[in-house]
Structures are given as structure tokens and as C-alpha cells.
Amino acid sequence: FTKFDYIIPMDKRNYLDLCLLDPQGQFQNKIMAMTDFCSEHSEDEVPDPYSGGASGFEFVLDLLEDACRGLLKKIIEQKF
């Protein structure tokens, strides 16, 4: 936890697992769901693309592009 500025799980299970690794909550401010950075999507986790066929992969790609734009915006805002 000390080596990274952001720890970004894609789904709820990984988010909870990371929180359990930090029982005192010392690094909770570093753990953020990937979907927290979305501005165009309201999902609370990145779904498994394999369950949705070709359209599932397309949706996950759109979701991650949205989230990556938001993450980049946050990084830039914190640096300047």
C-alpha cells in the first residue's frame, strides 16, 4: 500500500479483498473502484466481459475508456 498513490480494483470482490488487507483503514483513501472515475456510466463495478458476448466486451471497453479519462483528469488535477 505504501508504494502506490492509487489502488484501483475493477469489481466489488477485489475492492473488499483490498480493504481486508488494510484492517486499520490506514490506506483506505488510496483504494478506489475503477468505476468511481466514470462520468458517462453509472455502474458500480466493471462486469466480466465474457458473460456478455461481443457486446459485453464492447461495453466493458466503453466503460474503461470513460473511467480512464476520469482517472487521468484526477491525476492531472492533483499534480497541478
C-alpha positions as CSV (number, residue, x, y, z in Angstrom):
1,F,0.0,0.0,0.0
2,T,2.8,2.4,0.7
3,K,4.3,2.2,-2.8
4,F,1.3,3.3,-4.7
5,D,-0.8,6.5,-4.9
6,Y,-3.8,4.7,-6.2
7,I,-5.0,1.1,-5.8
8,I,-7.9,0.5,-8.3
9,P,-9.9,-2.7,-8.2
10,M,-12.3,-3.4,-11.0
11,D,-15.0,-5.2,-9.1
12,K,-16.6,-5.3,-5.6
13,R,-15.0,-8.6,-4.6
14,N,-11.5,-7.2,-5.2
15,Y,-12.4,-4.0,-3.5
16,L,-13.4,-5.8,-0.4
17,D,-10.4,-8.1,-0.5
18,L,-8.1,-5.0,-0.6
19,C,-10.0,-3.4,2.3
20,L,-9.5,-6.6,4.3
21,L,-5.7,-6.3,3.7
22,D,-5.8,-2.9,5.5
23,P,-7.8,-3.7,8.7
24,Q,-6.8,-0.4,10.4
25,G,-8.0,1.6,7.4
26,Q,-4.7,3.4,7.1
27,F,-4.8,3.3,3.3
28,Q,-8.5,3.4,2.5
29,N,-8.0,6.8,0.8
30,K,-5.9,5.0,-1.9
31,I,-8.4,2.3,-2.7
32,M,-10.9,3.5,-5.3
33,A,-13.1,1.5,-7.6
34,M,-12.3,1.9,-11.3
35,T,-15.9,3.0,-11.9
36,D,-15.5,5.8,-9.3
37,F,-13.8,7.7,-12.1
38,C,-16.6,7.3,-14.7
39,S,-18.5,10.4,-15.8
40,E,-20.7,8.8,-18.5
41,H,-21.5,5.4,-16.8
42,S,-23.2,4.7,-13.5
43,E,-22.1,1.1,-13.0
44,D,-20.6,0.3,-9.6
45,E,-18.2,-2.3,-10.9
46,V,-16.6,-3.4,-14.2
47,P,-18.5,-6.5,-15.3
48,D,-17.0,-9.7,-16.6
49,P,-16.9,-9.2,-20.4
50,Y,-17.1,-12.9,-21.1
51,S,-20.6,-13.1,-19.8
52,G,-21.9,-10.7,-22.4
53,G,-20.5,-12.0,-25.7
54,A,-19.1,-9.5,-28.2
55,S,-21.4,-6.7,-26.9
56,G,-20.1,-7.4,-23.4
57,F,-16.6,-6.7,-24.5
58,E,-17.6,-3.6,-26.3
59,F,-19.5,-2.3,-23.2
60,V,-16.5,-3.0,-20.9
61,L,-14.2,-1.2,-23.3
62,D,-16.5,1.8,-23.3
63,L,-16.8,1.7,-19.5
64,L,-13.0,1.5,-19.1
65,E,-12.3,4.3,-21.6
66,D,-14.7,6.5,-19.6
67,A,-13.0,5.5,-16.3
68,C,-9.5,6.1,-17.7
69,R,-10.4,9.6,-18.8
70,G,-11.7,10.4,-15.3
71,L,-8.6,8.9,-13.7
72,L,-6.3,10.8,-15.9
73,K,-8.2,14.0,-15.1
74,K,-7.9,13.3,-11.4
75,I,-4.1,12.7,-11.7
76,I,-3.6,15.9,-13.7
77,E,-5.7,18.0,-11.2
78,Q,-3.6,16.6,-8.3
79,K,-0.3,17.3,-9.9
80,F,-1.1,20.9,-10.9
